């Protein structure tokens, strides 16, 4: 059955879904900590936006470059944060002209693919995570623990760690970026169904699905690295926010997130 040849897709779902929850939770907790420390919402949100600036720059630049490559007109480009009428914080935006669902879907997904590629490169080339993955798959726990302890001694480790954190925290497309994904998905399903009816099932199983599986597997690795970063920072930031709330005798009401 085709389903059993899509292990990359299943790994992608297993990494992406918890990452989505961890990323949203961490964003919320960080905003809370900064607001509590500065005691001024505007200042706290400004520091928050500055903290994620490298990731926001890559995110919005990905939209912009994808639009230019696909010959879609662009409008305003901003990297300055602003509060939206519904209470959400928008860290940046690029205005693009509406086109067809294929180009709109690709432009909306550009930060995910560019951010995922950046995470793979940083993780393998700068943070040296490839050998650790081999130790993990082989069950060499002492070797894995030793390798993790040695990571901070790598050249410029904290710089690459910070960049990986900001990129992973901002690479997910927003709700406005995803508006064309459903019709694009339905279009792809329709094309695949037509290909099956036309007798291309063998080609789909031997050529198309392996390509999709490898792509999903690569994206799953990027999400896996991102999940480790986000989850590793989530607990200390959450505990710090709870400690500050108790010390100051206040409770925070969090707004919506996109």
C-alpha positions as CSV (number, residue, x, y, z in Angstrom):
1,X,0.0,0.0,0.0
2,X,1.2,3.5,-0.8
3,X,0.6,4.7,2.8
4,X,3.4,2.5,4.1
5,X,5.9,4.2,1.7
6,X,5.2,7.6,3.3
7,X,7.3,7.3,6.4
8,X,8.7,10.8,5.7
9,X,5.2,12.3,5.8
10,X,4.4,10.6,9.1
11,X,7.7,11.8,10.6
12,X,6.9,15.3,9.3
13,X,3.5,15.2,11.1
14,X,5.0,13.8,14.2
15,X,7.5,16.7,14.4
16,X,5.5,19.6,12.9
17,X,2.4,19.3,15.1
18,X,4.1,19.4,18.5
19,X,6.5,22.1,17.1
20,X,3.4,24.3,16.2
21,X,2.1,24.1,19.8
22,X,5.6,24.6,21.4
23,X,6.3,27.6,19.1
24,X,3.0,29.4,19.9
25,X,3.4,28.7,23.6
26,X,7.0,29.9,23.7
27,X,6.1,33.1,21.8
28,X,3.4,33.8,24.4
29,X,5.6,33.2,27.4
30,X,8.4,35.3,26.0
31,X,6.1,38.2,25.4
32,X,4.8,37.8,29.0
33,X,8.3,37.8,30.5
34,X,9.4,40.9,28.5
35,X,6.2,42.8,29.5
36,X,6.7,41.9,33.1
37,X,10.4,42.8,33.1
38,X,9.9,46.2,31.4
39,X,6.5,46.9,33.1
40,X,5.5,48.6,29.9
41,X,3.7,46.7,27.2
42,X,5.0,48.8,24.3
43,X,8.7,48.5,25.4
44,X,8.4,44.8,26.1
45,X,6.9,44.2,22.6
46,X,9.6,46.3,21.0
47,X,12.3,44.2,22.6
48,X,10.4,41.1,21.6
49,X,10.4,42.2,18.0
50,X,14.1,43.1,18.1
51,X,14.9,39.7,19.5
52,X,13.3,37.9,16.6
53,X,14.5,40.4,13.9
54,X,16.8,37.9,12.0
55,X,14.0,35.4,11.7
56,X,11.5,38.1,10.6
57,X,13.9,39.4,8.1
58,X,14.3,35.9,6.5
59,X,10.6,35.3,6.7
60,X,9.5,38.4,4.9
61,X,12.4,38.3,2.5
62,X,11.4,34.8,1.5
63,X,7.9,36.1,0.6
64,X,9.4,39.0,-1.3
65,X,11.9,36.9,-3.3
66,X,9.4,34.2,-4.1
67,X,6.9,36.9,-5.4
68,X,9.6,38.4,-7.6
69,X,10.7,35.0,-9.0
70,X,7.1,34.1,-9.8
71,X,6.5,37.6,-11.4
72,X,3.9,38.7,-8.8
73,X,3.8,42.4,-8.0
74,X,4.8,43.4,-4.5
75,X,3.7,46.5,-2.5
76,X,4.7,47.7,1.0
77,X,7.5,45.8,2.8
78,X,7.8,46.3,6.5
79,X,10.0,44.8,9.3
80,X,8.5,47.0,12.0
81,X,6.0,45.4,14.5
82,X,2.5,46.6,14.8
83,X,-0.6,45.6,16.8
84,X,-3.5,44.5,14.6
85,X,-7.1,45.4,15.3
86,X,-7.9,41.9,16.6
87,X,-5.1,42.2,19.2
88,X,-2.5,40.1,17.4
89,X,1.1,41.3,17.1
90,X,2.4,41.4,13.5
91,X,6.2,41.5,13.4
92,X,6.5,42.3,9.7
93,X,4.7,42.0,6.4
94,X,5.0,42.1,2.6
95,X,2.1,43.1,0.4
96,X,1.8,41.0,-2.7
97,X,-0.8,41.2,-5.5
98,X,-3.3,38.3,-5.6
99,X,-2.6,36.0,-8.5
100,X,-3.5,32.3,-9.1
101,X,-3.7,29.8,-6.3
102,X,-0.5,28.0,-7.3
103,X,1.7,31.1,-7.1
104,X,-0.1,32.4,-4.0
105,X,0.4,29.1,-2.3
106,X,4.1,29.0,-3.1
107,X,4.7,32.6,-2.0
108,X,2.9,31.9,1.3
109,X,4.9,28.7,1.9
110,X,8.3,30.3,1.0
111,X,9.3,31.1,4.6
112,X,8.7,27.5,5.6
113,X,10.9,26.1,2.8
114,X,13.7,28.7,3.1
115,X,13.6,28.6,6.9
116,X,13.6,24.8,6.9
117,X,16.7,24.8,4.5
118,X,18.4,27.3,6.8
119,X,17.7,25.1,9.8
120,X,19.1,22.1,8.1
121,X,22.3,24.0,7.1
122,X,22.8,25.5,10.6
123,X,22.1,22.2,12.3
124,X,24.4,20.1,10.1
125,X,27.2,22.5,9.2
126,X,27.4,24.9,12.2
127,X,25.9,23.1,15.2
128,X,27.3,19.7,14.3
129,X,24.0,17.8,14.9
130,X,24.5,15.2,12.2
131,X,26.8,13.0,14.3
132,X,24.4,13.4,17.3
133,X,21.5,12.1,15.1
134,X,23.6,9.0,14.4
135,X,24.3,8.4,18.1
136,X,20.6,8.9,18.9
137,X,19.5,6.4,16.2
138,X,22.1,3.9,17.4
139,X,21.0,4.2,21.0
140,X,24.5,5.4,22.2
141,X,23.2,7.5,25.1
142,X,26.6,8.1,26.8
143,X,28.0,9.3,23.5
144,X,25.0,11.4,22.8
145,X,25.2,13.1,26.2
146,X,28.9,13.7,25.8
147,X,28.3,15.3,22.4
148,X,25.5,17.5,23.7
149,X,27.8,18.8,26.5
150,X,30.5,19.6,23.9
151,X,28.2,21.7,21.7
152,X,28.7,25.0,23.5
153,X,32.5,24.7,22.8
154,X,32.0,24.8,19.1
155,X,33.1,28.0,17.3
156,X,30.5,30.7,17.5
157,X,28.0,28.2,19.0
158,X,25.8,30.8,20.7
159,X,25.6,33.0,17.6
160,X,24.3,30.0,15.5
161,X,22.1,28.8,18.3
162,X,20.5,32.3,18.5
163,X,20.0,32.4,14.7
164,X,18.6,28.9,14.7
165,X,16.2,29.9,17.5
166,X,14.9,33.0,15.8
167,X,14.6,31.3,12.4
168,X,12.7,28.3,13.7
169,X,10.4,30.6,15.8
170,X,9.4,32.6,12.8
171,X,9.4,30.2,9.8
172,X,5.8,29.1,10.1
173,X,3.5,30.9,7.6
174,X,0.8,33.1,9.2
175,X,-2.9,32.6,8.6
176,X,-2.8,35.2,5.8
177,X,0.1,33.3,4.2
178,X,-1.9,30.0,4.2
179,X,-5.2,31.2,2.6
180,X,-4.4,29.6,-0.8
181,X,-3.1,26.3,0.7
182,X,-6.5,24.5,0.8
183,X,-7.5,25.2,-2.8
184,X,-3.9,24.3,-3.9
185,X,-4.1,21.0,-2.0
186,X,-7.5,20.2,-3.6
187,X,-6.0,21.0,-7.0
188,X,-3.1,18.7,-6.4
189,X,-5.5,15.9,-5.2
190,X,-7.6,16.4,-8.3
191,X,-4.6,16.1,-10.6
192,X,-3.4,13.0,-8.8
193,X,-6.8,11.4,-9.0
194,X,-6.9,12.2,-12.8
195,X,-3.5,10.7,-13.2
196,X,-4.7,7.5,-11.4
197,X,-7.7,7.2,-13.7
198,X,-5.4,7.8,-16.7
199,X,-3.3,4.8,-15.7
200,X,-0.3,6.6,-14.2
201,X,-0.5,4.8,-10.8
202,X,2.8,2.9,-11.3
203,X,4.6,6.2,-12.1
204,X,3.1,7.8,-9.1
205,X,4.2,5.0,-6.8
206,X,7.7,4.5,-8.2
207,X,8.7,8.2,-9.0
208,X,6.4,10.8,-7.5
209,X,5.7,9.4,-4.0
210,X,9.5,8.7,-3.3
211,X,10.2,12.3,-4.2
212,X,7.4,13.5,-1.9
213,X,8.6,11.2,0.8
214,X,12.2,12.5,0.7
215,X,11.0,16.1,0.7
216,X,8.8,15.4,3.8
217,X,11.7,13.6,5.5
218,X,14.0,16.6,5.0
219,X,11.4,19.0,6.3
220,X,10.8,16.6,9.2
221,X,14.4,16.9,10.2
222,X,14.2,20.7,10.1
223,X,11.1,20.6,12.3
224,X,12.7,18.1,14.6
225,X,15.7,20.4,15.2
226,X,13.4,23.3,15.7
227,X,11.2,21.4,18.1
228,X,14.2,20.6,20.3
229,X,15.2,24.3,20.4
230,X,11.7,25.5,21.1
231,X,10.9,22.9,23.7
232,X,14.3,23.2,25.4
233,X,13.7,26.9,26.0
234,X,10.0,26.6,26.8
235,X,10.2,25.3,30.3
236,X,12.7,27.8,31.7
237,X,10.9,30.7,30.1
238,X,7.5,29.4,31.4
239,X,8.9,29.0,34.9
240,X,10.4,32.5,34.8
241,X,7.1,34.0,33.7
242,X,5.3,32.2,36.5
243,X,7.9,33.4,39.0
244,X,7.7,37.0,37.9
245,X,3.9,36.9,38.1
246,X,4.0,35.5,41.6
247,X,6.7,38.0,42.7
248,X,4.8,41.0,41.3
249,X,1.4,39.7,42.3
250,X,-0.1,40.0,38.8
251,X,-1.6,37.8,36.1
252,X,-1.3,38.3,32.4
253,X,-4.1,38.1,29.8
254,X,-2.6,36.9,26.5
255,X,-3.9,38.1,23.2
256,X,-4.5,36.1,20.1
257,X,-1.8,34.6,17.9
258,X,-1.8,34.1,14.2
